[in-house]
Amino acid sequence: MTGPAKGTIAASTAVLLCALYFAQGLPYGFFTQALPVVLRESGLSLTQISATGVLFAPWALKFLWAPYVDRYGTRRRWLLTLQLAAAALALVMASLDLSGSLRWLLVGIAVMNLISATQDVATDGLAVRLLGYRGKGIGNGIQVGAYRIGMIVGGGGLLWLLTLSGWRGLFIVMSGLILLCTLPVWWLREPTPTAHPAPNARAAQTTEPAPTAAEAPGLARMAAGWWTRLRRPGMAVFILLIGAYKFGDSMGSALVGPFMVDSGLTVAQIALIKGALSSAAALGGAALGGWLAYRLGRRNALLLTGVAQTISLALYLFASLGIGGFALIVTASLAEHVLGGAATVALFTLMMDASERDHAGSDYTLLACAIVLVQGVAGITGGVIGDLFGYPTMFATSFVLSGLGCAALVIALGRGVGPAGVREVIDRRRQRA
């Protein structure tokens, strides 16, 4: 797979990224969007449902093993192995009796998250290497769009399938879809790495050289390496800013499923809203976010999409007050996927800008882990507030925090805060203006 021309993305790259991010979003969507609906119908509290977020710890901790993924083997080998492992795990879960207890389901979720999080490390590092400056906006549109479509198929489509064929049929279909998404990896040709030069002529002929014993990243060296990446000028404050940008939105969106259950919607209605209707909305949002990041620049795109994302939370607030009924809930869900998707594309594009090319997988993984950690804390916070004070207070809190986070990030970017890559992109846009 060769690099695309400046300002474009090769078709093979687009297909590859679509497949890999869809494969990540599929199980993640079911476990985060559909499972809370099932748990709420089973009588669990909002706090208990939010606490299941601990099963997604691999997404927040994947930076710990990201250096191994960057260093050992090729990304093609990693991706093939992990995709096949995820498909096999889904088949194992299809063979289990999950109707009487949630124990093995929760174990399966934890293992699937470990596999998917590791796959994400390899995919993100590959994406940063394949995409140029102008291609990052489009590439992140593909990333977020495919991931969200995977989440919607998993959260809506598989929820609907669960009502028809039970757990076995659900996991068989999940396995088949993951296998289908593995096909583009067979044709992957990786760009030549620059971070680790080959120690001899024979190793130079390989796509990615094997490490020597002295190069092996032991725990002490790895910890020192992460500390070095974190200490880059502007990196720590940048992590705080992107976390603030996502906190309010994550708090509100985490409990949309239980809110729909408590509003009287049936599982079939929720599956329809989170499946068919939201699919088109997610595609539109991803395309919008990619176009805005390309045309308006990072800072303006983040401002516009951040404000729009905050407005979508206001719709849930009105719905939780009994205004608008079913129609407003549907409208809020569509707005969440369009506007929230656009904001996510703009943010992820900025995160790619902050990643140094020769440390692409590690840098981007560190930032992505911070986002996942923020989402987990936001979800638990939302569950506690929802149980104690009700949905209106929870959605109102998420609305205010979303607006404040957007303002903080946009103002900081205007003042030159952030890693060198971010400042360069913002300055380049100013010079063109």
C-alpha positions as CSV (number, residue, x, y, z in Angstrom):
1,M,0.0,0.0,0.0
2,T,1.8,3.1,-1.2
3,G,1.3,6.6,0.1
4,P,-1.4,8.8,-1.5
5,A,-0.8,11.9,-3.4
6,K,-0.7,15.1,-1.5
7,G,-4.2,16.1,-0.3
8,T,-5.7,12.7,-1.2
9,I,-6.2,9.3,0.2
10,A,-5.7,6.1,-1.8
11,A,-8.8,4.0,-2.3
12,S,-7.0,1.0,-0.7
13,T,-6.2,3.0,2.3
14,A,-9.8,4.2,2.7
15,V,-11.1,0.6,2.4
16,L,-8.5,-0.6,4.9
17,L,-9.3,2.0,7.5
18,C,-13.0,1.6,7.1
19,A,-12.8,-2.1,7.7
20,L,-10.5,-1.9,10.7
21,Y,-12.3,0.9,12.5
22,F,-15.7,-0.8,11.8
23,A,-14.4,-4.0,13.3
24,Q,-13.4,-2.1,16.4
25,G,-16.7,-0.3,16.7
26,L,-18.9,-3.4,16.2
27,P,-18.3,-5.1,19.6
28,Y,-17.6,-1.9,21.4
29,G,-21.0,-0.5,20.2
30,F,-22.9,-3.6,21.4
31,F,-21.2,-3.6,24.8
32,T,-21.6,0.2,25.4
33,Q,-24.8,1.0,23.6
34,A,-26.9,-2.2,23.7
35,L,-25.8,-3.9,26.9
36,P,-26.8,-0.9,29.1
37,V,-30.3,-1.3,27.7
38,V,-30.3,-5.0,28.6
39,L,-28.9,-4.3,32.0
40,R,-31.5,-1.5,32.7
41,E,-34.3,-3.8,31.7
42,S,-32.8,-6.3,34.2
43,G,-33.3,-3.8,37.0
44,L,-29.7,-2.6,37.5
45,S,-29.2,1.0,38.7
46,L,-27.5,3.7,36.6
47,T,-24.5,3.6,38.9
48,Q,-24.2,-0.2,38.5
49,I,-24.5,0.1,34.7
50,S,-21.9,2.8,34.7
51,A,-19.6,0.7,36.8
52,T,-19.4,-1.9,34.0
53,G,-17.1,0.7,32.4
54,V,-14.2,-0.9,34.3
55,L,-14.4,-3.7,31.7
56,F,-13.1,-1.2,29.2
57,A,-9.9,-0.6,31.1
58,P,-7.8,-2.0,28.3
59,W,-8.7,1.0,26.2
60,A,-7.4,3.3,28.8
61,L,-4.3,1.3,29.6
62,K,-3.2,0.2,26.0
63,F,-0.4,2.8,26.1
64,L,1.4,0.3,28.5
65,W,1.9,-2.2,25.7
66,A,1.8,0.1,22.7
67,P,5.6,0.2,22.4
68,Y,5.7,-3.6,21.9
69,V,3.1,-3.3,19.1
70,D,5.2,-0.5,17.5
71,R,8.5,-2.4,17.9
72,Y,7.8,-6.1,17.4
73,G,6.6,-7.7,14.1
74,T,4.7,-5.9,11.3
75,R,1.4,-4.2,11.7
76,R,-0.1,-6.5,9.1
77,R,0.8,-9.5,11.3
78,W,-0.6,-7.8,14.4
79,L,-3.8,-6.9,12.6
80,L,-4.4,-10.3,11.1
81,T,-3.7,-12.1,14.4
82,L,-5.9,-9.8,16.5
83,Q,-8.8,-9.8,14.0
84,L,-8.8,-13.5,13.8
85,A,-8.6,-13.8,17.6
86,A,-11.6,-11.4,18.0
87,A,-13.7,-13.5,15.5
88,A,-12.7,-16.7,17.3
89,L,-13.7,-15.2,20.7
90,A,-17.1,-14.3,19.3
91,L,-17.6,-17.9,18.2
92,V,-16.6,-19.1,21.7
93,M,-19.2,-16.8,23.3
94,A,-21.8,-18.0,20.8
95,S,-21.2,-21.6,22.2
96,L,-21.9,-20.5,25.8
97,D,-25.2,-20.4,27.6
98,L,-25.5,-16.8,28.5
99,S,-29.2,-16.8,29.4
100,G,-28.8,-17.7,33.1
101,S,-25.8,-15.5,34.2
102,L,-23.9,-12.5,33.0
103,R,-20.6,-13.8,34.4
104,W,-19.2,-15.2,31.1
105,L,-20.6,-12.4,29.1
106,L,-18.6,-9.9,31.3
107,V,-15.5,-12.0,31.0
108,G,-15.9,-12.1,27.2
109,I,-16.4,-8.3,27.1
110,A,-13.1,-7.8,29.0
111,V,-11.1,-10.1,26.7
112,M,-12.7,-8.6,23.6
113,N,-11.8,-5.1,24.8
114,L,-8.2,-6.3,25.3
115,I,-8.0,-7.6,21.7
116,S,-9.7,-4.6,20.2
117,A,-7.6,-2.0,22.2
118,T,-4.4,-3.7,20.9
119,Q,-5.7,-3.7,17.4
120,D,-6.4,0.0,17.8
121,V,-2.7,0.7,18.6
122,A,-1.6,-1.0,15.4
123,T,-4.3,0.7,13.3
124,D,-3.8,4.2,14.7
125,G,0.0,4.0,14.2
126,L,-0.5,2.8,10.6
127,A,-3.1,5.6,9.9
128,V,-0.7,8.3,11.1
129,R,2.0,7.1,8.8
130,L,-0.4,6.7,5.8
131,L,-2.1,10.1,6.1
132,G,-0.6,13.5,5.2
133,Y,-1.6,16.9,6.5
134,R,-4.6,17.4,4.3
135,G,-5.4,13.7,4.4
136,K,-5.8,13.7,8.2
137,G,-9.1,15.5,8.2
138,I,-10.5,13.1,5.6
139,G,-8.9,10.1,7.2
140,N,-10.3,10.9,10.6
141,G,-13.7,11.4,8.9
142,I,-13.3,7.8,7.6
143,Q,-12.1,6.6,11.0
144,V,-14.9,8.2,13.1
145,G,-17.5,7.4,10.5
146,A,-16.6,3.7,10.2
147,Y,-16.2,3.4,13.9
148,R,-19.5,4.9,14.6
149,I,-21.2,2.8,12.0
150,G,-19.7,-0.2,13.6
151,M,-21.0,1.0,17.0
152,I,-24.4,1.6,15.6
153,V,-24.6,-1.8,13.9
154,G,-23.4,-3.3,17.2
155,G,-25.6,-1.1,19.4
156,G,-28.7,-1.1,17.3
157,G,-28.5,-3.9,14.8
158,L,-27.2,-6.6,17.1
159,L,-29.6,-5.5,19.8
160,W,-32.4,-6.1,17.3
161,L,-30.8,-9.4,16.4
162,L,-30.7,-10.3,20.1
163,T,-34.5,-10.0,20.4
164,L,-34.9,-12.4,17.4
165,S,-32.2,-15.1,17.7
166,G,-30.7,-14.7,21.2
167,W,-27.1,-14.5,22.2
168,R,-25.9,-17.4,19.9
169,G,-27.1,-15.8,16.7
170,L,-25.8,-12.4,17.8
171,F,-22.2,-13.6,18.4
172,I,-22.2,-15.7,15.2
173,V,-23.1,-12.7,13.1
174,M,-20.5,-10.6,15.0
175,S,-17.8,-13.1,14.2
176,G,-18.7,-13.2,10.6
177,L,-18.6,-9.4,10.3
178,I,-15.2,-9.3,11.9
179,L,-13.8,-11.9,9.5
180,L,-15.2,-9.9,6.6
181,C,-13.4,-6.8,7.9
182,T,-10.1,-8.8,8.0
183,L,-10.0,-9.3,4.2
184,P,-8.4,-5.9,3.3
185,V,-5.5,-6.6,5.7
186,W,-4.3,-9.4,3.3
187,W,-3.5,-6.8,0.7
188,L,-1.8,-4.3,3.1
189,R,1.7,-3.1,2.1
190,E,3.1,-1.1,4.9
191,P,5.1,2.1,4.5
192,T,8.8,1.8,5.4
193,P,9.3,2.7,9.1
194,T,11.8,5.4,10.0
195,A,11.9,5.2,13.8
196,H,14.0,2.0,14.0
197,P,16.8,1.6,11.4
198,A,17.8,-1.9,10.6
199,P,21.0,-3.0,12.4
200,N,22.4,-4.9,9.3
201,A,21.8,-5.3,5.6
202,R,19.7,-8.4,6.0
203,A,17.3,-6.8,8.5
204,A,17.1,-3.7,6.2
205,Q,15.3,-5.9,3.6
206,T,12.4,-6.5,6.0
207,T,9.5,-4.3,6.5
208,E,10.1,-3.8,10.2
209,P,13.4,-5.0,11.8
210,A,13.4,-7.3,14.8
211,P,14.7,-5.7,17.9
212,T,18.0,-6.7,19.5
213,A,18.2,-7.6,23.2
214,A,19.5,-4.2,24.0
215,E,16.6,-2.6,22.2
216,A,13.9,-4.6,23.9
217,P,11.7,-2.2,25.9
218,G,11.9,-3.4,29.5
219,L,9.6,-2.1,32.1
220,A,12.0,0.6,33.3
221,R,12.9,1.8,29.9
222,M,9.3,1.7,28.8
223,A,8.2,3.8,31.8
224,A,11.0,6.2,31.0
225,G,9.9,6.4,27.4
226,W,6.3,7.2,28.3
227,W,7.5,9.8,30.8
228,T,9.5,11.3,28.0
229,R,6.5,11.4,25.6
230,L,4.3,12.9,28.4
231,R,7.0,15.6,29.2
232,R,7.0,16.9,25.6
233,P,6.3,20.7,25.8
234,G,2.6,21.3,25.9
235,M,1.6,17.6,26.0
236,A,0.2,17.4,29.6
237,V,-1.9,20.5,29.3
238,F,-3.1,19.4,25.8
239,I,-4.3,16.1,27.4
240,L,-6.3,18.0,30.0
241,L,-7.8,20.2,27.3
242,I,-9.0,17.4,25.1
243,G,-10.3,15.6,28.1
244,A,-12.4,18.7,29.1
245,Y,-13.7,18.9,25.5
246,K,-15.1,15.4,25.7
247,F,-16.1,15.1,29.4
248,G,-19.6,16.7,29.2
249,D,-20.6,15.0,26.0
250,S,-19.4,11.6,27.3
251,M,-21.4,12.0,30.5
252,G,-24.7,12.6,28.6
253,S,-24.2,10.1,25.9
254,A,-23.3,7.2,28.3
255,L,-26.8,7.0,29.7
256,V,-28.9,7.6,26.6
257,G,-29.8,3.9,26.4
258,P,-31.1,3.6,30.0
259,F,-32.9,7.0,29.5
260,M,-34.7,5.6,26.5
261,V,-35.7,2.5,28.6
262,D,-37.0,4.6,31.4
263,S,-38.9,6.8,29.0
264,G,-41.0,3.8,28.0
265,L,-39.4,2.9,24.7
266,T,-39.3,-0.8,23.7
267,V,-36.2,-2.6,22.9
268,A,-37.3,-2.8,19.2
269,Q,-37.8,1.0,19.2
270,I,-34.4,1.6,20.7
271,A,-32.8,-0.8,18.2
272,L,-34.4,1.1,15.4
273,I,-33.3,4.5,16.7
274,K,-29.7,3.4,17.4
275,G,-29.5,1.3,14.3
276,A,-31.1,2.3,11.0
277,L,-31.8,5.9,11.8
278,S,-28.5,6.7,13.5
279,S,-26.4,5.1,10.7
280,A,-27.1,7.8,8.2
281,A,-26.7,10.4,10.9
282,A,-23.3,9.0,11.9
283,L,-22.1,9.0,8.2
284,G,-23.3,12.6,7.8
285,G,-21.5,13.7,11.0
286,A,-18.2,12.0,10.1
287,A,-18.3,13.6,6.6
288,L,-19.1,17.0,8.1
289,G,-16.3,16.8,10.6
290,G,-13.8,15.8,8.1
291,W,-14.8,18.5,5.7
292,L,-14.8,21.2,8.4
293,A,-11.3,20.2,9.6
294,Y,-10.1,20.4,6.0
295,R,-11.8,23.6,5.0
296,L,-12.0,25.7,8.2
297,G,-8.9,24.6,10.0
298,R,-8.6,22.8,13.3
299,R,-9.5,25.6,15.7
300,N,-12.6,26.8,13.8
301,A,-13.8,23.3,13.2
302,L,-13.5,22.5,16.9
303,L,-15.4,25.6,17.9
304,L,-18.2,25.0,15.5
305,T,-18.6,21.3,16.2
306,G,-18.1,21.8,19.9
307,V,-20.9,24.3,20.1
308,A,-23.1,22.0,18.0
309,Q,-22.3,19.0,20.2
310,T,-23.4,21.0,23.2
311,I,-26.7,21.9,21.6
312,S,-27.4,18.2,21.0
313,L,-27.2,17.6,24.8
314,A,-29.8,20.4,25.3
315,L,-32.3,18.3,23.3
316,Y,-31.9,15.4,25.7
317,L,-32.3,17.8,28.6
318,F,-35.7,19.0,27.2
319,A,-36.7,15.4,26.5
320,S,-35.9,14.4,30.1
321,L,-38.2,17.2,31.2
322,G,-41.1,15.6,29.4
323,I,-41.0,18.0,26.4
324,G,-41.5,16.7,22.9
325,G,-42.0,13.0,23.7
326,F,-40.9,10.3,21.3
327,A,-40.2,12.7,18.5
328,L,-37.8,14.8,20.5
329,I,-35.9,11.7,21.7
330,V,-35.4,10.6,18.1
331,T,-34.3,14.1,17.1
332,A,-31.9,14.2,20.0
333,S,-30.4,10.8,19.0
334,L,-29.9,11.9,15.4
335,A,-28.4,15.2,16.5
336,E,-26.0,13.4,18.9
337,H,-24.7,11.2,16.1
338,V,-24.4,14.0,13.5
339,L,-23.0,16.8,15.8
340,G,-21.1,14.6,18.2
341,G,-19.6,12.7,15.3
342,A,-18.4,15.9,13.6
343,A,-16.8,17.1,16.9
344,T,-15.0,13.8,17.4
345,V,-13.5,13.9,13.9
346,A,-12.2,17.4,14.5
347,L,-10.7,16.4,17.8
348,F,-9.1,13.2,16.5
349,T,-7.6,15.2,13.6
350,L,-6.0,17.5,16.2
351,M,-4.7,14.5,18.1
352,M,-3.0,13.2,15.0
353,D,-1.4,16.7,14.5
354,A,0.0,16.4,18.1
355,S,1.6,13.0,17.4
356,E,5.2,13.0,16.2
357,R,5.6,10.9,13.0
358,D,8.4,8.7,14.3
359,H,6.4,8.0,17.5
360,A,3.0,7.9,15.9
361,G,1.5,4.8,17.5
362,S,2.8,5.7,21.0
363,D,1.8,9.4,20.9
364,Y,-1.7,8.9,19.5
365,T,-2.3,5.9,21.8
366,L,-1.4,8.0,24.8
367,L,-3.9,10.7,23.7
368,A,-6.6,8.1,22.9
369,C,-6.1,6.4,26.3
370,A,-6.7,9.8,28.0
371,I,-9.9,10.2,26.1
372,V,-11.1,6.7,27.1
373,L,-10.2,7.4,30.7
374,V,-12.2,10.6,30.6
375,Q,-15.2,8.8,29.1
376,G,-15.1,6.2,31.8
377,V,-15.0,8.8,34.6
378,A,-17.7,10.8,32.9
379,G,-19.9,7.8,32.6
380,I,-19.6,6.9,36.2
381,T,-20.2,10.5,37.2
382,G,-23.3,10.7,35.1
383,G,-24.6,7.5,36.6
384,V,-24.2,8.7,40.2
385,I,-25.8,12.1,39.3
386,G,-28.6,10.4,37.5
387,D,-29.4,8.1,40.4
388,L,-29.2,10.8,43.0
389,F,-30.9,13.7,41.2
390,G,-32.5,12.3,38.0
391,Y,-32.0,12.7,34.3
392,P,-32.7,16.4,34.0
393,T,-29.9,17.3,36.4
394,M,-27.5,14.9,34.7
395,F,-28.2,16.2,31.2
396,A,-28.0,19.8,32.4
397,T,-24.7,19.2,34.0
398,S,-23.3,17.5,30.9
399,F,-24.6,20.5,28.8
400,V,-22.7,23.0,31.0
401,L,-19.5,21.0,31.1
402,S,-19.5,20.4,27.4
403,G,-19.8,24.1,26.7
404,L,-17.0,25.0,29.2
405,G,-14.7,22.3,27.8
406,C,-15.2,23.6,24.2
407,A,-14.4,27.1,25.2
408,A,-11.3,26.1,27.2
409,L,-9.8,24.1,24.2
410,V,-10.6,26.7,21.6
411,I,-9.2,29.6,23.7
412,A,-6.0,27.7,24.5
413,L,-5.4,26.8,20.9
414,G,-5.7,30.5,20.0
415,R,-3.0,31.2,22.6
416,G,-0.6,28.7,21.2
417,V,-1.0,26.0,23.9
418,G,-0.2,22.4,22.9
419,P,2.6,20.3,21.4
420,A,4.7,21.6,18.5
421,G,2.7,19.8,15.8
422,V,-0.5,21.4,17.0
423,R,1.0,24.9,17.0
424,E,2.4,24.4,13.5
425,V,-1.0,23.5,12.1
426,I,-2.7,26.4,13.8
427,D,0.0,28.8,12.6
428,R,-0.1,27.5,9.1
429,R,-3.8,28.2,9.0
430,R,-3.3,31.7,10.3
431,Q,-0.8,32.4,7.6
432,R,-3.1,31.2,4.9
433,A,-5.9,33.4,6.3
